[in-house]
Amino acid sequence: MRTILVVGGSKGIGKEVVKRLLPDCKVISVSREASDLDHPHLTQVETDAVKGELPEIDQIDGLVYCPGTINLKPFSRLSEEDFLTDFEINVLGAVRVLQTYEKILKKSDNASVVLFSTVASDMGMTFHSSVAVSKSGVEGLTKSLAAEWAPRVRVNAIAPTITDTSLASKILRNDAIREKMKERHPLKRILDPTEVAELAVYLLSEGAGSFTGQVFKMDAGMLSIKV
């Protein structure tokens, strides 16, 4: 049975990834707080992946790094600390986890890493400068590691548009705003975390064995078409 490490597996997309993996995989979920999930295949470790002590793990066949930020402010109101915090969580946390478990990942016969970016790295959006800077770093990391770790480890990223999670709750705070957000997308919808999780689980699988160095834009049509 494969072992998958999910960092940030207690909420949102990370939790949905864990749920979908549990029937067929051993899952180690690392997050600052435990989720309400309970399963014989699940091990939960409560720690801050950015600054806390990471657990010793003997086997990892896949790794998903889910922590992220949505810090939307006008550029004039963003401090250096805002940029540093977003970069630390989105990029340096991923770097720390990947460096910690690199040797263990490379022992697997079918290792796969999934990171998370945002459509704002491709499309200029007001008030997104800090998150776009850090998530663009994630995309650069994805492509560089995919090259460096081939053929032992596949590395891909998912770049979703706004997704209905607790992290986005301050943005999607009422029905009027939800409808406005839907109208910005050709498919007239906001992403559900379950569908983002489905793509992450697929990228971990043997069926995605030909994909590496890719950034998958889950954009509900925003980036690719105009209607």
C-alpha positions in Angstrom: 0.0 0.0 0.0 1.3 3.4 -1.0 2.0 6.1 1.7 1.1 9.7 1.0 2.1 12.7 3.0 -0.5 15.5 3.0 0.7 18.8 4.5 -2.3 20.9 5.5 -4.6 18.0 5.5 -7.1 19.1 8.2 -9.1 21.7 6.2 -10.3 22.6 2.7 -8.7 21.0 -0.3 -6.1 19.2 1.9 -8.9 17.5 3.9 -10.7 16.4 0.7 -7.4 15.0 -0.7 -7.0 12.9 2.5 -10.6 11.6 2.3 -10.1 10.4 -1.2 -6.8 8.7 -0.5 -7.8 6.8 2.6 -9.6 3.8 1.1 -6.5 2.8 -0.9 -3.5 4.5 0.7 -1.8 5.1 4.1 -2.0 8.8 4.7 0.1 10.9 7.0 -1.6 14.3 7.5 0.5 17.1 8.9 -1.2 20.2 10.0 -1.4 22.7 12.9 -4.6 21.1 14.1 -6.1 17.6 13.7 -9.2 17.1 11.5 -12.3 15.2 12.5 -11.4 12.4 10.1 -10.8 8.9 11.6 -9.6 5.9 9.6 -7.3 3.0 10.2 -5.1 4.2 7.4 -4.8 7.8 8.7 -2.0 9.1 10.9 -2.4 12.7 12.1 0.6 14.8 13.2 -0.1 18.2 14.7 2.8 20.6 13.9 3.5 23.8 12.0 5.1 22.6 8.7 6.7 26.0 8.2 8.4 26.3 11.6 7.6 23.2 13.7 9.3 19.8 14.0 8.5 17.6 11.1 7.9 13.9 11.8 10.3 11.1 10.9 8.8 9.0 8.1 10.3 5.8 6.6 8.2 5.7 3.4 6.7 8.3 1.2 5.3 7.6 -2.3 3.5 10.9 -2.7 3.5 14.4 -1.2 0.9 17.1 -1.3 1.7 20.6 0.1 -1.6 22.4 0.6 -0.9 25.4 2.9 -1.7 28.7 1.3 -2.7 32.3 1.9 -5.3 34.8 0.5 -3.9 38.2 1.5 -5.7 40.6 -0.7 -4.8 44.3 -0.3 -4.0 47.3 -2.4 -0.3 47.4 -3.1 0.1 50.6 -1.1 -1.2 48.8 2.0 0.9 45.7 1.7 3.9 45.7 4.0 7.2 43.9 3.5 6.0 41.6 6.3 2.9 40.7 4.3 5.1 39.7 1.4 7.5 37.8 3.6 4.6 35.9 5.4 3.0 34.9 2.1 6.3 33.7 0.7 7.2 31.8 3.9 3.9 29.9 3.9 3.6 29.2 0.2 7.2 28.8 -0.9 9.6 28.3 2.0 7.3 25.9 3.8 7.1 23.7 0.7 10.9 24.0 0.2 11.4 22.9 3.9 9.1 19.9 3.6 10.5 18.8 0.2 14.2 19.1 1.4 13.3 17.1 4.5 11.8 14.2 2.6 13.7 14.3 -0.7 15.8 11.2 0.0 12.7 9.2 1.1 10.7 10.2 -1.9 13.4 9.1 -4.2 13.3 5.6 -2.8 9.8 5.1 -4.1 9.1 3.4 -7.5 6.4 5.9 -8.4 6.9 9.1 -6.4 4.8 12.2 -7.1 4.6 15.7 -5.6 1.6 18.0 -5.9 1.9 21.7 -5.1 -0.6 24.6 -5.3 -0.5 27.9 -7.2 -3.3 30.2 -8.3 -4.7 31.6 -11.5 -3.5 35.0 -10.3 0.0 34.0 -11.3 -1.1 34.0 -14.9 -3.7 36.7 -14.9 -3.1 40.1 -13.4 -5.7 40.7 -10.7 -6.1 43.8 -8.5 -5.0 43.4 -4.9 -3.2 40.1 -5.6 0.4 41.2 -5.8 1.6 39.5 -2.7 -0.1 36.1 -3.3 0.8 36.3 -7.0 4.5 36.8 -6.1 4.6 33.8 -3.8 2.5 31.5 -6.0 4.6 32.4 -9.0 7.5 31.1 -6.9 5.7 27.8 -6.4 5.3 27.5 -10.2 9.0 28.1 -10.7 9.9 25.6 -8.0 7.6 23.0 -9.6 9.3 23.2 -13.0 12.8 23.3 -11.6 12.3 20.3 -9.3 10.6 18.4 -12.0 13.7 18.7 -14.1 16.1 18.1 -11.3 14.3 15.1 -9.8 13.4 13.3 -13.1 13.0 10.5 -13.6 12.7 9.5 -9.9 10.0 12.0 -8.8 7.3 13.7 -10.7 6.4 17.2 -9.6 3.3 19.1 -10.7 1.2 22.0 -9.5 -2.5 22.9 -9.6 -3.5 26.5 -10.0 -7.2 26.9 -9.0 -9.4 29.9 -9.3 -11.4 30.8 -6.2 -12.5 27.7 -4.4 -15.2 27.4 -1.8 -13.1 26.7 1.3 -12.7 28.3 4.8 -9.6 30.1 3.5 -11.8 32.0 0.9 -14.7 32.6 3.3 -13.8 36.2 3.8 -14.1 36.8 0.1 -17.2 34.7 -0.4 -18.9 36.3 2.5 -22.4 36.7 1.0 -24.6 35.5 -1.8 -24.2 38.7 -3.9 -20.4 38.4 -3.9 -20.7 34.7 -4.7 -22.8 35.5 -7.8 -20.5 38.2 -8.9 -17.5 35.8 -8.6 -19.4 33.2 -10.7 -20.1 35.7 -13.4 -16.4 36.4 -13.8 -15.9 32.8 -15.1 -17.2 31.5 -18.4 -18.5 28.4 -16.7 -20.4 30.6 -14.2 -19.2 28.7 -11.1 -16.9 28.7 -8.2 -14.7 25.6 -7.7 -15.6 23.0 -5.1 -12.7 21.7 -3.0 -13.7 18.1 -3.9 -13.0 18.6 -7.6 -9.6 20.2 -6.9 -8.8 17.2 -4.7 -9.8 14.8 -7.4 -7.1 16.3 -9.7 -4.5 16.1 -6.9 -5.3 12.5 -6.3 -5.0 11.7 -10.0 -1.6 13.4 -10.3 -0.4 11.2 -7.4 -1.5 8.1 -9.3 0.2 5.8 -11.7 -2.3 6.9 -14.3 -0.6 10.3 -14.4 2.8 8.8 -14.9 3.6 10.9 -18.0 3.0 14.3 -16.3 5.7 16.3 -14.7 6.6 20.0 -14.6 3.1 20.9 -15.4 0.9 23.6 -13.8 -2.8 22.7 -14.3 -5.0 25.7 -14.5 -8.4 24.9 -12.9 -9.9 28.2 -14.0 -13.6 27.6 -14.9 -12.6 29.0 -18.3 -11.3 32.3 -17.0 -7.8 32.2 -18.5 -8.5 30.4 -21.7 -11.8 31.6 -23.2 -14.0 34.7 -23.4 -17.7 34.4 -23.9 
